[in-house]
């Protein structure tokens, strides 16, 4: 069970993003069973897919939830399912858990990663629909959201056969358009503004910035899609309106960084990074519990 920063918003909330937040209370511990992990800096032991973690209790709660990072299960505190766990547990399988109905276990565990990918796409599309500079394609974003949501409501057997890669490719075209519209609008509004004296950088999509020294850099409006920012020094960096979809932020130092308005940043990415009370996050995200001064960002 992941170490979420605070209780998620109610599923009854009308905000689509709130419905894409993990609700472990209504999940059958799927991330603790369905997914494999290997002994590493993130996990203390090996575990095969479909094998329950030894820390998973009978009520699907984690028996070591409060000390995961201290005993070598840092990966558990980073993972986020975008609400796929409760969707599979309560909707796809109608509240029948894999212990009470063991015949459902195999299919349930296969469907969970599919649902997780679809919910991730829903997250991006829901965010895109809120962005004013992308209003010209809002109807297309809404249609793609509805189509993706329809896929999540399929029966287990049909869901198992969904080609997520093909659907993702279609959605990505819209997300690219959204990114370009938002970043161009931000660049236009920045013209004529007093320059901060920061290094202005735009490394580009998929850039290798592993361990890069980028403290105080101006990365605003940059295209950092799929960039490798593992252990990068981003202290006090300006990441406003930067496209961060798929960027690898594991152990990136975001202390004092400004990610206000950053595009397609997820809780999963934030959880994997290092931050502090000065790190500015978009309001849709929460400060990880393992960061100093945890709590929701305004």
N, C-alpha and C positions, 0 to 999 in steps of 0.2 A: 504494500500500500504506500503510495507516494507521500512525501512529507509536505503537504500543501500549506501555503502560508497562512491561510485562515479559511473559515468556513465559506463555501461558495454561495453565490446568490441563489435564491430560490428558483427552481425550474419553472415556476409560474411567472417569473419576471418576463416582461414583454421584450426585453433587450435580447436579440439573438445571441450576442456574445456571452451573455450570462448563462444561456442554455448549453454553451459549449465549454463549460468549466467542469472539471472533474468533481463528481459527487460520490465520494467513496462510501458514504452511508448507504447508498442504493446500488452498490456494485458488489458482485460476488468475488472480489479480489482477483479479477481477471489478469491484471498486469503482474500479479504475484504468482500466477500459475501458467498462463498461456505463453509468456515470453521467456526465452532462454537468456542466461547471462553467464559470463566466464569470469573466473577469478582474475582480478586486476585491481587497479587503483580505485575502480568504481564499485567492485563487488568482492566480498571476502571469500566467496566460494563459487564453484561451478553449479549451474542448474540447467537442466534440459527443458525444452519447451513442453508444456503440458504437465510438468512436475511441480506440485505446490512447493513454495518456499517453506523451509522449516520454521520460519518465523510467523507464518500465517496461522491464525487461530480459527477455532470452529465457527466463530461469528464473522469470519472474513476480515477481521481487523488484524493489524500488525502488532505482534507482541513486543516489538522493540522500537516502536514508532518514534519515541522521544530520543533515542540514542543512535539512530541509524548511521549518521556520519561518523560518530565516535567509534563504532565497531566495524567499520569498513564497508558500509552499504551506501556510499555517497550517491551512487547511481539512482537509488530509490528516491532520493530527495530532489533529483533533477527531473525525472520522468513526468510527463503530463499527457493524458489521453484525449484531451479536448472534449471530455464528456462522453467518449465512446463506451466506457465501461458501464455506466448506468443505462445507456441506450440499449446495449446488447442484453444486459441483465433483465431490465424491466420491460422493454418493448419487443426486441427481437425474439426473446425466449419467454416473454410473458411472466417474469418473476420466478421461473423454475430454475433453481440453482443446480450446479453440476454435481453437488454432493447428494442431493435428494433425488435427482434424476440423472444418474451417471451415464445413461445412454445419450444424453445431450452434450457431454463434455467435449468430445473430439470436435464436433462441428462448432460448438460455442467458441472453442479456443482458436479455430481456424478463421472464424468470422470476425473476431475481435480486432486483429490488425487491419482488416479491410475497413471496418467501421472507423477505426482510428484515422486512417488516411482520408476517408470521406469527411470526417468531422474537421480535420485540419483544413481541407478545402473550404468547408462551410465557414470556418473562422476567417479566412482570407476574404471570401466573398462578402461576408457580413461587414467586415471592416471597410471594404471598398465601397459599399453602399452608403456609408456614413460620410464619405469624403466629398466635400462640396466641389472641388475642382474636377471630379469625375462624374458630375451630374449628367453630362451628355451621354454617358453609357450606363447610367444607373439602371435603366430598364433591362439591359442585357445582363448586368450583374445580378439583378433580381431573378431573371429567368434561369440563369445558371445556378443560382442558389436553390430555387425551387426544384430544378432537375436533380441536383445533388441530394437535396433532402428526400426526394422521392426514392432515390437509390437506398438511402439509409432505412427506409421503411419496408424494404422487400423482405420476403420470408427468408429464413436462414439459408436454404439451398440456393435460392436465386442470388442472395447477397454474396455467397461464397464464390460465385462465378462472374462477379462484376469485374470488368477490365478497368481497374483504377488508373493504370498508366495512360490509357487512351482518353479517359475522362479528364485526367489531370492536364493533359496536353491541351485540351479544348479550353479548360478553365484558365490555364496559364496565359493564353493569348489575351484574355480580358484583364488579367492581373498586370500584365506588361503594359497594356494601354492605360490602366489606372495609374500605375507608377509614373509613367511618362507625363501624364496630365498633371498629377500632383506636384511632381518635382519641378516641372516647367513653371507652374504657377508660383511655387516658392521662390524659384530663381528670379522670376520677374519682380516679385515683391521685394526681394533683397537688393535689387539694383538701386544704386544711389545711397544705400545705407553706409554708415560709417564703418570702415574696415577695422576689424578687431586686431589685426597684426598676426593672426594665426596663420600657420601653413595651410594653404588651400590645396586639398588633395581630392582626386577622384580616381581611385585605383582601378575601377572597372569590375565587371562581372567575373566572378570566379577567381579573383586575385588571390595570390598566395601571400598572406600577411601573417603567417605563423610567427609568433614572437616579435612582431614588428614594434618598433618604438614610435608610437603615434600620440604620445602625451601632448595634449593641448592642440591637436591638429583640427583643422576645419574640414570635416567630412560631410558637412551639410549638403543635402540634395545628391549625395553620391550614389552611384549604382553599386551596391555591395552584395548583389544577389549571388548566393553560393560562395561568397568569399571565405577563405580560411583565416579566421581571426583567432585561432587557438593560442592562448597565452599572450595575446597582443596587449601592449600597454596603451590603453585608451583612456587613461586618467585625464579628466577635464576636457576630453575631446568633444567637439560639437558634431553630433550625429542627427541633428534635427532634419526631418524629411528625407533621411537616407533610406533607401530600399534595402531591407535586411532579410528578405525572404530567403530561407535556406542557408543563411550565413552561419558558420560554425563558431560559436562564441564560448566554447569550453575554456574555462579558466581565463577568459579575457578580463582584464582589469578595467572595470567601468566606474571606479570610484570617482565621483565628481563629474562624470560625463552627463551630457544633456541629450537624451533620446526623445525629447518632446516631439511629437508628430512623426516619429520614425515609422516607416511603412512595413507592415506585415511582420512585426516583431511579435514573438509568441512567449508565453510563460515558460515553455520548455527551454528556449534560448536564454532567457533571463536567469532561470534557475541554475543553468550551467555556468554562468559567469560570476565574477566577483564584483560586489558593489558595496555602497555604504549609504549613510543617511543623506549624502549630498547628491547621489545619483538621481537624475530626473527621468521618470518613466512615463509612458503614455497612461492616461487614466484607466484604460481597459485592463491594465496589468497590475499585479500585486508584488510588493517587495518580498522576495523569498524569506522564509523563516530563518535561514542560516546567514542572512545578511545582517549586519548591525542595524538596529533601528527598524525592524520589520514592521510592516503595516501597509495598508492600501495607499497608493499614491494619488494625490489630487491633481 
